[in-house]
Every structure is written in structure tokens, then in C-alpha cells.
Amino acid sequence: MIRLLLVEDQEIVRRGLKTLLETKPDLQVVGEAGNGQQAIELVALLHPTDQQPDVILMDIRMPIMDGVTATEYLCQQFSGIKILVLTTFDDDQYIAEALRVGAKGYLLKDTPAEELAEVIRSIHRGYTQFGPGILEKMMARTPTAEANPPEALPPGLQDLTAREKQVLRMIATGASNREIAQALFLSEGTVRNHISHILTRLNLRDRTQAAIIANSCLSWLEKA
């Protein structure tokens, strides 16, 4: 059973989400909050119990405390909880900030229930998920490597091995560890080791940040 916390300031939206999600036998809504501050208080209350949420569905624009601030705090204090941001296309600046502080997924609020449930399951398993068009929109906000000289590339990028650059390029496409392993004729364990080295060399938190870096420097990576 995947336990969920819904954080959304519009009660009617929360009610609709809860109704849709609880039709899935493996999903359980254990709490609701109307802003980021309430979410933090509720997680702290549930943390010592067997009702601690596994995945939080987080709105971005809310009164008292927005979703980015709440996401940053929760990711720092409760690292085992995954956060899925629910957004609208005009929230791209906020999406970038939520990504920076540790959110694991981004979906539009009008995502069909079946797709939303699948994304929740995927994030719970440790994957990162973007809704249609969101990654492309974020990439449009990021300067490309062609606009910058080699010395302006992220520190450590040029120090990656040829194999690590191949893995990083595939991370940019959203490929899973298994897909990378199959494409490069490696074991999944070897792929995990390469990803760990990439994150360490580039001083990144997770593969989500690696995907953003890779896309921003994709032209350079393809030529490297």
C-alpha cells in the first residue's frame, strides 16, 4: 500500500483527487493539507506512526507557505518521502525551484487518474517522472552549451569518462537503469555505479538534476 498526502489549497480539488486515487486498491490517502505549513505539521505528526506518507502530491501556489518552500523543508527533514508536484504550465519557474530542492516528479493537474496513479507508483519505486511537455519547457529556460564556451560548462562535466558521458546522455532522454544497461550492454549494477560517479563528480543530488544538466549541455555531450 502506498500512503499519500494531498497538499492543495482548493478543497474541491483535494476532494476530487482523493476520490479518484482511493479507487486504486494500492493507494491510500492518509492526510490532507491546505498549504505547505499544514503539510509540514501533518508529516511531523504522522512520522512516528505507521501512517507516514510515502508520496506527497504538492501544489505549488498556496497561501501561508508555498509548495517550493515546503518541498525543500520536507526533503531535508524526511528524506524517505517522495514529492510529486502538481502544476500548471505557467508555473515553470516554480517547477525549476522545486526540482532544485528535491521534488521527484511533475505533473499537470488535469492528468487522467490512471496516468497519475502510475506516476505515483513509479515515483514510489524511486524513478523520476515528468508530465508531457514539462521537461521540454524547462529545457527552453536553460542556456545550451553552444551558447557557452567549454570553460562555462558545469564543473566536473569535462572530467567524466566516455562511458559516463554515454550514461549521462541516456539519463537526459529519461531512460531507466535497465534501458541504459540494455543499450550499452552493461549490468544494471554497473549503470548504478556510473550514475553514482556522475552525481559525485558533478556535485548533484539525484538523477533528476543530472537530467537537467545533461539536457542543458546535450550538444556538447553528443560531440564529446
Secondary structure by P-SEA (a helix, b strand, c coil): cbbbbbbcccaaaaaaaaaaaacccccccccccccaaaaaaaaaaaccccccccccccccccccccaaaaaaaaaaccccbbbbbbbcccaaaaaaaaaaacccccccccccaaaaaaaaaaaaabbbbbccaaaaaaaaaccccccccccccccccccccaaaaaaaaaaaacccaaaaaaaacccaaaaaaaaaaaaaaaccccaaaaaaaaaaaaaaaaac
